[in-house]
Amino acid sequence: MTFESPVLQGMNPSERSNVIAQLAIVLLQAAGVQAREADDEQL
C-alpha cells in the first residue's frame, strides 16, 4: 500500500494528519477495537 500517492503529496500537513487519523480509526474499527471516550479527568 502506497502512502505517498500524488493525492497525499498535494495536502498540507494539517490535512494529511487528519486523513491519517481517520484511516487509523477505520483500521482500529475493522480490527474490532472499541474507541474510548475522552476523559477530562485524565488531562
LUMFIPA-16559 format. One record per atom (N, C-alpha, C): residue number from 0; residue in three letters; atom name; y, z, x. Coordinates in steps of 0.1 Angstrom, whole numbers, always signed. Layout:
<pts>
<resi NUM; resn Ala; name CA; yy Y; zz Z; xx X>
...
</pts>
This chain:
<pts>
<resi 0; resn Met; name N; yy -12; zz +0; xx +9>
<resi 0; resn Met; name CA; yy +0; zz +0; xx +0>
<resi 0; resn Met; name C; yy +12; zz +0; xx +9>
<resi 1; resn Thr; name N; yy +21; zz -9; xx +7>
<resi 1; resn Thr; name CA; yy +33; zz -10; xx +15>
<resi 1; resn Thr; name C; yy +45; zz -3; xx +8>
<resi 2; resn Phe; name N; yy +51; zz +6; xx +16>
<resi 2; resn Phe; name CA; yy +62; zz +13; xx +11>
<resi 2; resn Phe; name C; yy +76; zz +8; xx +16>
<resi 3; resn Glu; name N; yy +75; zz -2; xx +24>
<resi 3; resn Glu; name CA; yy +87; zz -8; xx +30>
<resi 3; resn Glu; name C; yy +90; zz -22; xx +24>
<resi 4; resn Ser; name N; yy +88; zz -23; xx +11>
<resi 4; resn Ser; name CA; yy +90; zz -36; xx +4>
<resi 4; resn Ser; name C; yy +105; zz -39; xx +4>
<resi 5; resn Pro; name N; yy +108; zz -52; xx +2>
<resi 5; resn Pro; name CA; yy +122; zz -55; xx +1>
<resi 5; resn Pro; name C; yy +130; zz -48; xx -10>
<resi 6; resn Val; name N; yy +123; zz -44; xx -21>
<resi 6; resn Val; name CA; yy +130; zz -37; xx -31>
<resi 6; resn Val; name C; yy +134; zz -23; xx -26>
<resi 7; resn Leu; name N; yy +125; zz -16; xx -19>
<resi 7; resn Leu; name CA; yy +128; zz -3; xx -14>
<resi 7; resn Leu; name C; yy +139; zz -4; xx -3>
<resi 8; resn Gln; name N; yy +138; zz -14; xx +5>
<resi 8; resn Gln; name CA; yy +148; zz -16; xx +16>
<resi 8; resn Gln; name C; yy +162; zz -18; xx +11>
<resi 9; resn Gly; name N; yy +163; zz -23; xx -2>
<resi 9; resn Gly; name CA; yy +177; zz -25; xx -7>
<resi 9; resn Gly; name C; yy +183; zz -13; xx -14>
<resi 10; resn Met; name N; yy +175; zz -2; xx -14>
<resi 10; resn Met; name CA; yy +180; zz +10; xx -21>
<resi 10; resn Met; name C; yy +188; zz +19; xx -12>
<resi 11; resn Asn; name N; yy +197; zz +27; xx -17>
<resi 11; resn Asn; name CA; yy +204; zz +37; xx -9>
<resi 11; resn Asn; name C; yy +195; zz +49; xx -8>
<resi 12; resn Pro; name N; yy +198; zz +58; xx +1>
<resi 12; resn Pro; name CA; yy +189; zz +69; xx +4>
<resi 12; resn Pro; name C; yy +187; zz +78; xx -9>
<resi 13; resn Ser; name N; yy +197; zz +79; xx -17>
<resi 13; resn Ser; name CA; yy +195; zz +88; xx -29>
<resi 13; resn Ser; name C; yy +186; zz +81; xx -39>
<resi 14; resn Glu; name N; yy +187; zz +68; xx -41>
<resi 14; resn Glu; name CA; yy +178; zz +61; xx -50>
<resi 14; resn Glu; name C; yy +164; zz +61; xx -45>
<resi 15; resn Arg; name N; yy +162; zz +59; xx -32>
<resi 15; resn Arg; name CA; yy +149; zz +59; xx -26>
<resi 15; resn Arg; name C; yy +142; zz +73; xx -27>
<resi 16; resn Ser; name N; yy +150; zz +83; xx -25>
<resi 16; resn Ser; name CA; yy +145; zz +97; xx -27>
<resi 16; resn Ser; name C; yy +140; zz +99; xx -41>
<resi 17; resn Asn; name N; yy +148; zz +95; xx -51>
<resi 17; resn Asn; name CA; yy +144; zz +96; xx -65>
<resi 17; resn Asn; name C; yy +131; zz +89; xx -68>
<resi 18; resn Val; name N; yy +130; zz +77; xx -63>
<resi 18; resn Val; name CA; yy +118; zz +69; xx -66>
<resi 18; resn Val; name C; yy +106; zz +75; xx -60>
<resi 19; resn Ile; name N; yy +107; zz +80; xx -47>
<resi 19; resn Ile; name CA; yy +96; zz +87; xx -41>
<resi 19; resn Ile; name C; yy +92; zz +99; xx -48>
<resi 20; resn Ala; name N; yy +102; zz +107; xx -53>
<resi 20; resn Ala; name CA; yy +99; zz +119; xx -60>
<resi 20; resn Ala; name C; yy +91; zz +116; xx -73>
<resi 21; resn Gln; name N; yy +96; zz +106; xx -80>
<resi 21; resn Gln; name CA; yy +89; zz +102; xx -93>
<resi 21; resn Gln; name C; yy +75; zz +97; xx -90>
<resi 22; resn Leu; name N; yy +73; zz +89; xx -79>
<resi 22; resn Leu; name CA; yy +60; zz +85; xx -75>
<resi 22; resn Leu; name C; yy +51; zz +97; xx -72>
<resi 23; resn Ala; name N; yy +56; zz +107; xx -65>
<resi 23; resn Ala; name CA; yy +48; zz +118; xx -62>
<resi 23; resn Ala; name C; yy +44; zz +126; xx -75>
<resi 24; resn Ile; name N; yy +53; zz +127; xx -85>
<resi 24; resn Ile; name CA; yy +50; zz +133; xx -98>
<resi 24; resn Ile; name C; yy +39; zz +125; xx -105>
<resi 25; resn Val; name N; yy +40; zz +112; xx -105>
<resi 25; resn Val; name CA; yy +29; zz +104; xx -112>
<resi 25; resn Val; name C; yy +16; zz +106; xx -105>
<resi 26; resn Leu; name N; yy +16; zz +106; xx -91>
<resi 26; resn Leu; name CA; yy +3; zz +108; xx -84>
<resi 26; resn Leu; name C; yy -3; zz +121; xx -87>
<resi 27; resn Leu; name N; yy +5; zz +132; xx -87>
<resi 27; resn Leu; name CA; yy +1; zz +145; xx -90>
<resi 27; resn Leu; name C; yy -5; zz +146; xx -104>
<resi 28; resn Gln; name N; yy +2; zz +140; xx -114>
<resi 28; resn Gln; name CA; yy -3; zz +140; xx -127>
<resi 28; resn Gln; name C; yy -16; zz +133; xx -128>
<resi 29; resn Ala; name N; yy -18; zz +122; xx -121>
<resi 29; resn Ala; name CA; yy -30; zz +114; xx -121>
<resi 29; resn Ala; name C; yy -42; zz +122; xx -115>
<resi 30; resn Ala; name N; yy -38; zz +131; xx -106>
<resi 30; resn Ala; name CA; yy -48; zz +139; xx -100>
<resi 30; resn Ala; name C; yy -52; zz +152; xx -108>
<resi 31; resn Gly; name N; yy -44; zz +154; xx -119>
<resi 31; resn Gly; name CA; yy -47; zz +165; xx -128>
<resi 31; resn Gly; name C; yy -40; zz +178; xx -124>
<resi 32; resn Val; name N; yy -30; zz +177; xx -115>
<resi 32; resn Val; name CA; yy -22; zz +188; xx -111>
<resi 32; resn Val; name C; yy -12; zz +192; xx -121>
<resi 33; resn Gln; name N; yy -11; zz +204; xx -125>
<resi 33; resn Gln; name CA; yy -1; zz +209; xx -135>
<resi 33; resn Gln; name C; yy +12; zz +211; xx -128>
<resi 34; resn Ala; name N; yy +23; zz +206; xx -134>
<resi 34; resn Ala; name CA; yy +36; zz +208; xx -129>
<resi 34; resn Ala; name C; yy +41; zz +222; xx -132>
<resi 35; resn Arg; name N; yy +47; zz +229; xx -123>
<resi 35; resn Arg; name CA; yy +52; zz +242; xx -125>
<resi 35; resn Arg; name C; yy +67; zz +241; xx -130>
<resi 36; resn Glu; name N; yy +70; zz +250; xx -138>
<resi 36; resn Glu; name CA; yy +84; zz +251; xx -143>
<resi 36; resn Glu; name C; yy +92; zz +258; xx -132>
<resi 37; resn Ala; name N; yy +105; zz +254; xx -131>
<resi 37; resn Ala; name CA; yy +114; zz +261; xx -121>
<resi 37; resn Ala; name C; yy +116; zz +275; xx -125>
<resi 38; resn Asp; name N; yy +115; zz +285; xx -116>
<resi 38; resn Asp; name CA; yy +117; zz +299; xx -119>
<resi 38; resn Asp; name C; yy +129; zz +304; xx -112>
<resi 39; resn Asp; name N; yy +139; zz +307; xx -120>
<resi 39; resn Asp; name CA; yy +152; zz +311; xx -114>
<resi 39; resn Asp; name C; yy +150; zz +324; xx -105>
<resi 40; resn Glu; name N; yy +141; zz +332; xx -109>
<resi 40; resn Glu; name CA; yy +139; zz +345; xx -101>
<resi 40; resn Glu; name C; yy +133; zz +343; xx -87>
<resi 41; resn Gln; name N; yy +128; zz +331; xx -85>
<resi 41; resn Gln; name CA; yy +122; zz +328; xx -71>
<resi 41; resn Gln; name C; yy +133; zz +323; xx -62>
<resi 42; resn Leu; name N; yy +145; zz +320; xx -67>
<resi 42; resn Leu; name CA; yy +155; zz +315; xx -58>
<resi 42; resn Leu; name C; yy +161; zz +325; xx -49>
</pts>
